[in-house]
Structure formats: structure tokens, C-alpha cells
Amino acid sequence: MFRNLLKKLGAESCSIEVRFSSKDGPRKAPQAQSSPAQSTVLTVFRTDEPVTGTVRIVPKKERVTHKGISVELIGYIVVRSDGEEKHVFASQSKTFEEQGGEFSSVKTLDFSFNCDKPYESYTGSNAIVSYLVRVSVLRTGVSHSQEFRVHRTMRCASAGGVTAGTATASSAASSSSSSSSPGCCLGTQRSTKDFSRGVCMEVGVDDLLHIEFKYDKKNFHLQERVLGQVTFKVVALDLQLGEISIVRREYVGVGDAQFFESSTLQKFEIMDGTPIPGEVVPIQLFLGAVPGLTPTYELVAEMFSVKYYLNLVFTTGDGKRYFKQQEIVVHRTSDQTNYVSPRTSII
């Protein structure tokens, strides 16, 4: 009770503001959330740069007495299977005016933290990676925490990326009608792209159905496109709908205790109506339009992983579904430091 009273009285003595800065100017990005209503714009730092900024403390009464001012950087992971327990993996602190003192005007303090920030900020269904700077005016009970984002970038010039430009791809004339969704483009001219060295996945049911989906590669950056084509080789079923979706699979734990949760980030309709054998439907999936997309994370702090999959689904007239799933690897390039994909509700 006494501690709560002290905190209440202290909150009336001064207010705290944290302003981040960086050598090449401020970088801002929305906080990753599954709901737009929760959106907050945060400052972004790279994993290889110091976290710098200024603390501004404004007194609310004539004189504020304290026993020092503590500024801490904290990085932590929360895995919901652990009961919301915070696992701190990064921590650095600095105390100003350790002997205590008092102030009656605005106090400004500069800080710089060079501790290791090995993981990228992430907000998922069962795991969170978060960073913050916490300022405490000792004895007064006043404290304030300000979150910031950390992005990890990589150079991937030889990752097989598709250069910017307009790619044309084709669909043979058929009785089926194809439609596209935002982020998905179906071409109308003959494709000149060679998929023989790309990735191929097939959907087949005995001699009744044989569908082949080829796309150009497996590794993509956050704003790249997946370029491919769907070929209907054998169609003896009453197919009515074809979709490609981007699925995120969040793995928590390791070994026998591991479990995962899948979320469909976005669906793209590629076919509406029964195709004919030999029909080719070209596909362009623009990853920059996929809400909630992050880089692939492999076993973060031995606690969780995040992977992405292309999911190809075909539905017959009587509701039967045939599908195949293939993993893709997503990374962040050096020019995407402040990029966060659009946030809309997960399907």
C-alpha cells in the first residue's frame, strides 16, 4: 500500500519523455499488430547500431528531490505457453546523478546503448520479441517506458531476386474464367520466363487430377513478387475454384514439446470455373501487399520459429478440397530497415 501511495505521489511530481535519435535521421515504422486499431508508430534501429536518444524530465512542482535517475535498455521475449513470463535477453543500464539531488526546471539527459540486439522485433500469435528504454526517477516512484523496434537486415544480391519491371505471363484460351485479388496479378500474354530451374509442386489424385505449380525461386525479400504459373495437365474432376494463399506457421518450443499455429495472411483467387487440360495460368504474387508478413525466423533464442508457406488449394463442385504446401524463405534487405507490411486482420 505504501509503495502504491509513493508511486501515486511521485507521478504528480514530474513527467518523463523519451526521444530516440540516429546518426542518419529518424526512422519510423508502425508497430506490428494484427489489428489496425492497435497501431503505434515506433522508432526503428538496426541490430548493428547503438540505441541513442534524449530523456526529458519536466517537474510538476516547485522542486523534485531524487536518489538518482536510471535509464535502462531491455530486450525480452514472451512466449504465451510460459504463462506470459518475460525472458530478458538484452539489458544495459546507466544511472545519472547517483548521489541524488533535486531539480526545479526541465532536466535533459542523453543516452547511448551499444548492447547486442540479436533478434528482430516481432508480434505473433504466441510469441513476442520487444525492446524498450525505461527511465526511473529513484525515490519519487516515477518511471516511464518507451518501446522501439529492431530490424535485422541482410544483403542478398545473389538470392535470385526478380529485378524491378513489368513481367508478362500468359494463359491459354479456355472455358474457365480467371480473376485476381489485390496483390495477385494474372498475365494475358505468353510468358518468356524459364521456370525449369525454379521450384515445382504438384497436386495429384490418381488419374483424375494432375496440377503443376512452378515458381521462380524459394527465397524472397519482403517487397518482392512470386512469379510462377499453374499448369492443368489432367482434369477429370469438377473443379470450381482455385486459390493460392500465404500461410504463416509459428512454431513454439523444441522437440516433443513443440507445437505450431497456422494463420492465413491472405488468399488470392487464381481460377473460377472448370479448367481444361493444358491450360496455363500465370501468377504474380506481390508480397508487399500481404498483411503481417515478416522475415522468416529460425529458432529465436531456442524458443520459437516463424516460417511461411505457399498454399495451393483447389475446390470441387461438391466441396472437396485438394491442396499442397511449400515453404518459402523471406528476408529483409538493407533498404527495408523501416518497412513493416500492411496490418489488417488475419483471416
C-alpha positions as CSV (number, residue, x, y, z in Angstrom):
1,M,0.0,0.0,0.0
2,F,2.8,2.4,0.9
3,R,4.6,1.6,-2.4
4,N,1.4,2.4,-4.4
5,L,0.9,5.6,-2.4
6,L,4.6,6.6,-3.1
7,K,4.1,5.9,-6.8
8,K,0.9,8.0,-6.9
9,L,2.6,10.9,-5.2
10,G,5.6,10.6,-7.4
11,A,3.6,10.6,-10.6
12,E,2.4,14.1,-9.6
13,S,5.9,15.3,-9.1
14,C,7.3,15.1,-12.7
15,S,6.7,13.7,-16.2
16,I,9.2,11.8,-18.4
17,E,9.6,11.9,-22.2
18,V,12.0,9.7,-24.3
19,R,13.0,10.8,-27.7
20,F,15.1,8.5,-29.9
21,S,17.6,9.6,-32.5
22,S,20.1,8.1,-35.0
23,K,23.0,9.3,-37.0
24,D,21.2,9.1,-40.3
25,G,18.0,10.7,-39.2
26,P,14.8,9.3,-37.5
27,R,13.3,6.1,-38.9
28,K,9.7,5.2,-38.0
29,A,7.6,2.1,-38.6
30,P,4.2,1.0,-37.4
31,Q,4.1,-1.4,-34.5
32,A,3.3,-4.9,-35.9
33,Q,-0.2,-5.8,-34.7
34,S,-3.0,-8.0,-36.0
35,S,-5.5,-5.2,-35.6
36,P,-5.1,-1.7,-37.2
37,A,-6.8,-0.2,-34.1
38,Q,-3.7,-1.1,-32.1
39,S,-1.3,0.6,-34.5
40,T,1.5,2.7,-32.9
41,V,4.4,4.3,-34.8
42,L,7.8,3.4,-33.3
43,T,11.4,4.4,-33.9
44,V,13.4,1.7,-35.7
45,F,17.1,0.8,-35.1
46,R,19.2,-1.8,-36.9
47,T,20.7,-4.7,-34.9
48,D,24.2,-3.3,-35.6
49,E,23.7,0.3,-34.4
50,P,23.6,1.9,-31.0
51,V,20.3,3.0,-29.5
52,T,20.6,6.7,-28.8
53,G,18.3,9.4,-27.7
54,T,17.4,12.0,-25.0
55,V,15.4,11.9,-21.8
56,R,13.4,14.9,-20.9
57,I,12.1,15.2,-17.3
58,V,9.6,18.0,-16.6
59,P,8.9,18.9,-12.9
60,K,5.3,19.4,-12.0
61,K,6.0,21.1,-8.7
62,E,8.5,23.7,-7.4
63,R,11.2,21.2,-6.5
64,V,11.7,17.5,-7.1
65,T,14.1,15.5,-4.9
66,H,15.5,12.2,-6.1
67,K,18.1,9.5,-5.4
68,G,19.4,9.2,-8.9
69,I,17.9,8.7,-12.4
70,S,18.2,5.3,-14.0
71,V,18.0,4.7,-17.8
72,E,17.7,1.1,-18.9
73,L,17.6,-0.7,-22.3
74,I,15.7,-4.0,-22.1
75,G,15.1,-6.7,-24.8
76,Y,12.7,-9.5,-23.9
77,I,10.7,-12.4,-25.3
78,V,7.3,-13.5,-24.2
79,V,6.1,-17.0,-25.2
80,R,2.5,-17.4,-24.2
81,S,2.9,-21.1,-23.4
82,D,5.1,-20.0,-20.5
83,G,2.3,-18.0,-18.9
84,E,3.4,-14.6,-20.2
85,E,6.7,-14.8,-18.4
86,K,9.3,-12.4,-19.8
87,H,12.7,-13.8,-20.8
88,V,15.2,-11.0,-20.9
89,F,18.0,-11.5,-23.5
90,A,19.4,-7.9,-23.6
91,S,20.0,-5.5,-20.8
92,Q,22.1,-2.4,-20.2
93,S,21.7,0.5,-17.8
94,K,23.1,3.8,-16.8
95,T,22.5,5.8,-13.7
96,F,22.7,9.6,-13.7
97,E,23.4,11.6,-10.5
98,E,23.9,8.5,-8.4
99,Q,24.3,10.6,-5.3
100,G,20.9,12.1,-5.7
101,G,19.9,15.7,-5.9
102,E,17.0,17.9,-6.8
103,F,15.8,19.9,-9.7
104,S,13.2,22.7,-10.3
105,S,13.5,23.1,-14.1
106,V,13.4,20.8,-17.1
107,K,16.2,18.2,-17.0
108,T,17.7,16.8,-20.2
109,L,19.8,13.6,-20.3
110,D,21.4,12.0,-23.4
111,F,21.9,8.2,-23.5
112,S,23.6,5.7,-25.8
113,F,23.4,1.9,-25.5
114,N,25.7,-0.5,-27.5
115,C,24.4,-3.8,-26.2
116,D,23.8,-6.7,-28.5
117,K,20.4,-6.8,-30.1
118,P,20.4,-10.2,-31.8
119,Y,16.7,-10.6,-32.6
120,E,14.2,-8.6,-34.7
121,S,11.1,-7.2,-33.1
122,Y,8.1,-9.5,-33.6
123,T,4.5,-9.7,-32.5
124,G,2.8,-13.0,-33.3
125,S,0.0,-15.3,-32.0
126,N,2.1,-17.0,-29.4
127,A,5.4,-15.1,-29.2
128,I,6.6,-11.5,-28.9
129,V,10.1,-10.0,-29.2
130,S,10.1,-6.5,-27.8
131,Y,12.6,-3.7,-26.9
132,L,12.2,-0.7,-24.7
133,V,14.0,2.0,-22.8
134,R,12.8,2.5,-19.2
135,V,13.5,5.7,-17.2
136,S,13.1,5.8,-13.5
137,V,13.5,8.8,-11.2
138,L,14.6,7.0,-8.0
139,R,12.7,7.6,-4.7
140,T,9.9,9.5,-6.5
141,G,8.4,6.3,-7.9
142,V,8.1,7.9,-11.3
143,S,9.0,5.7,-14.3
144,H,8.3,5.7,-18.0
145,S,8.9,3.0,-20.7
146,Q,9.2,3.8,-24.4
147,E,9.2,0.9,-26.9
148,F,11.3,0.9,-30.1
149,R,11.7,-1.6,-33.0
150,V,14.8,-3.5,-34.0
151,H,15.1,-4.7,-37.6
152,R,17.7,-7.2,-38.9
153,T,18.8,-6.8,-42.5
154,M,20.8,-8.9,-44.8
155,R,22.5,-8.4,-48.2
156,C,21.2,-11.0,-50.6
157,A,22.3,-9.8,-54.1
158,S,22.7,-13.4,-55.3
159,A,19.4,-14.7,-53.8
160,G,17.9,-15.0,-57.2
161,G,15.7,-11.9,-56.9
162,V,13.5,-10.7,-59.7
163,T,14.5,-7.3,-60.9
164,A,12.0,-4.5,-61.0
165,G,10.0,-4.1,-64.1
166,T,6.9,-5.5,-65.8
167,A,6.8,-9.2,-66.4
168,T,4.2,-10.6,-68.8
169,A,2.8,-14.1,-68.4
170,S,0.2,-16.0,-70.2
171,S,-2.9,-18.0,-70.1
172,A,-4.0,-20.3,-72.9
173,A,-7.5,-19.6,-74.1
174,S,-10.0,-21.8,-72.1
175,S,-13.5,-22.1,-70.9
176,S,-12.6,-21.1,-67.4
177,S,-12.5,-17.5,-66.2
178,S,-9.6,-16.3,-64.0
179,S,-9.7,-13.4,-61.6
180,S,-7.2,-11.7,-59.4
181,S,-7.1,-10.1,-56.0
182,P,-5.1,-7.2,-54.6
183,G,-1.5,-8.4,-54.6
184,C,-2.1,-11.0,-57.2
185,C,-1.8,-10.4,-61.0
186,L,-2.7,-12.8,-63.8
187,G,-1.0,-12.0,-67.1
188,T,-2.5,-12.1,-70.5
189,Q,0.5,-12.7,-72.8
190,R,2.8,-15.6,-73.5
191,S,5.4,-16.0,-70.7
192,T,9.1,-15.8,-71.5
193,K,10.1,-16.8,-68.0
194,D,12.0,-20.1,-67.8
195,F,10.8,-22.0,-64.7
196,S,12.9,-25.1,-65.3
197,R,15.4,-24.1,-62.6
198,G,12.7,-22.9,-60.2
199,V,10.6,-24.7,-57.6
200,C,7.8,-27.1,-58.6
201,M,5.0,-28.5,-56.5
202,E,2.2,-30.8,-57.8
203,V,-1.3,-31.7,-56.8
204,G,-2.4,-35.1,-58.0
205,V,-5.2,-37.6,-57.4
206,D,-4.6,-40.9,-59.3
207,D,-5.6,-40.4,-62.9
208,L,-8.3,-37.8,-62.1
209,L,-6.3,-34.7,-61.4
210,H,-2.7,-33.5,-62.1
211,I,-1.9,-29.9,-61.5
212,E,1.7,-28.4,-61.6
213,F,2.7,-25.1,-59.9
214,K,6.1,-23.8,-60.8
215,Y,7.6,-20.6,-59.4
216,D,10.9,-18.9,-60.0
217,K,12.7,-19.4,-56.6
218,K,12.4,-20.1,-52.9
219,N,14.0,-17.0,-51.3
220,F,12.3,-13.6,-51.4
221,H,12.6,-10.2,-49.7
222,L,9.6,-8.5,-48.1
223,Q,8.6,-6.4,-51.1
224,E,9.4,-8.9,-53.9
225,R,7.0,-10.8,-56.1
226,V,6.5,-14.6,-56.5
227,L,6.4,-15.2,-60.3
228,G,5.1,-18.6,-61.5
229,Q,2.5,-20.5,-63.4
230,V,-0.1,-23.2,-62.8
231,T,-0.5,-25.9,-65.5
232,F,-3.6,-28.1,-65.6
233,K,-2.3,-31.4,-67.0
234,V,-5.1,-33.8,-66.2
235,V,-8.6,-32.5,-65.1
236,A,-11.2,-35.2,-64.7
237,L,-12.8,-33.6,-61.6
238,D,-15.4,-30.8,-61.4
239,L,-13.0,-28.1,-60.2
240,Q,-14.8,-24.8,-59.5
241,L,-12.3,-22.7,-57.5
242,G,-8.5,-22.4,-57.3
243,E,-6.7,-20.3,-54.7
244,I,-3.1,-19.5,-53.6
245,S,-2.6,-18.3,-50.0
246,I,0.3,-17.1,-47.9
247,V,0.4,-19.0,-44.7
248,R,2.4,-18.2,-41.6
249,R,3.3,-21.0,-39.3
250,E,4.5,-20.1,-35.8
251,Y,6.4,-22.9,-34.1
252,V,6.8,-22.7,-30.3
253,G,9.2,-24.9,-28.3
254,V,11.5,-27.6,-29.4
255,G,11.5,-31.4,-29.6
256,D,8.5,-33.3,-28.4
257,A,7.1,-30.2,-26.6
258,Q,6.9,-28.2,-29.8
259,F,3.6,-27.1,-31.2
260,F,2.6,-24.7,-34.0
261,E,-0.2,-22.4,-35.0
262,S,-1.0,-21.5,-38.6
263,S,-2.6,-18.3,-39.9
264,T,-3.6,-17.5,-43.4
265,L,-2.4,-14.0,-44.1
266,Q,-4.0,-13.5,-47.4
267,K,-5.7,-15.6,-50.2
268,F,-5.5,-15.0,-53.9
269,E,-8.1,-16.4,-56.2
270,I,-6.5,-17.8,-59.4
271,M,-9.3,-19.7,-61.0
272,D,-13.1,-19.5,-61.1
273,G,-14.7,-22.3,-63.3
274,T,-13.6,-25.6,-64.6
275,P,-10.3,-25.5,-66.5
276,I,-9.4,-27.7,-69.5
277,P,-6.3,-29.9,-69.8
278,G,-3.3,-28.0,-71.0
279,E,-4.5,-24.7,-69.6
280,V,-1.7,-22.5,-68.1
281,V,-2.5,-19.7,-65.6
282,P,0.4,-17.3,-64.9
283,I,0.8,-15.9,-61.4
284,Q,2.4,-12.9,-59.8
285,L,2.1,-12.6,-56.0
286,F,3.2,-9.2,-54.7
287,L,4.5,-9.9,-51.2
288,G,4.4,-6.2,-50.3
289,A,0.6,-6.4,-50.3
290,V,0.5,-9.3,-47.8
291,P,-0.6,-8.1,-44.3
292,G,1.5,-9.2,-41.4
293,L,4.4,-10.6,-43.4
294,T,7.7,-10.6,-41.6
295,P,11.1,-12.2,-42.4
296,T,11.5,-16.0,-41.7
297,Y,12.8,-16.5,-38.1
298,E,14.7,-19.7,-37.4
299,L,14.7,-20.8,-33.7
300,V,14.8,-17.4,-31.9
301,A,16.6,-17.9,-28.6
302,E,15.8,-21.6,-28.8
303,M,12.2,-20.7,-28.1
304,F,10.2,-20.2,-31.4
305,S,10.4,-20.1,-35.2
306,V,8.3,-18.4,-37.8
307,K,8.0,-19.9,-41.3
308,Y,6.0,-19.0,-44.4
309,Y,4.3,-21.3,-47.0
310,L,2.7,-21.0,-50.3
311,N,-0.6,-23.0,-50.1
312,L,-2.2,-24.1,-53.3
313,V,-5.9,-25.2,-52.9
314,F,-8.5,-26.4,-55.4
315,T,-12.2,-27.0,-54.6
316,T,-14.6,-29.2,-56.5
317,G,-18.3,-28.5,-57.0
318,D,-19.3,-30.9,-54.2
319,G,-16.9,-29.1,-51.7
320,K,-13.9,-31.5,-51.8
321,R,-10.6,-29.7,-51.4
322,Y,-7.2,-30.7,-52.8
323,F,-4.1,-28.9,-51.7
324,K,-0.3,-28.8,-51.5
325,Q,2.0,-26.6,-49.4
326,Q,5.6,-25.4,-50.0
327,E,7.8,-23.4,-47.7
328,I,9.3,-20.1,-48.9
329,V,12.1,-18.1,-47.1
330,V,11.5,-14.3,-46.6
331,H,14.2,-11.9,-45.6
332,R,14.7,-8.1,-45.1
333,T,17.1,-6.2,-47.3
334,S,19.3,-3.3,-46.1
335,D,17.0,-0.8,-47.8
336,Q,13.9,-2.1,-45.9
337,T,15.0,-1.1,-42.5
338,N,11.9,0.8,-41.7
339,Y,9.5,-1.4,-43.7
340,V,6.6,-3.2,-42.0
341,S,4.0,-4.9,-44.1
342,P,0.4,-3.6,-44.0
343,R,-1.6,-4.6,-41.0
344,T,-5.1,-6.0,-41.5
345,S,-6.9,-8.6,-39.5
346,I,-5.6,-12.2,-40.1
347,I,-8.0,-14.5,-41.9
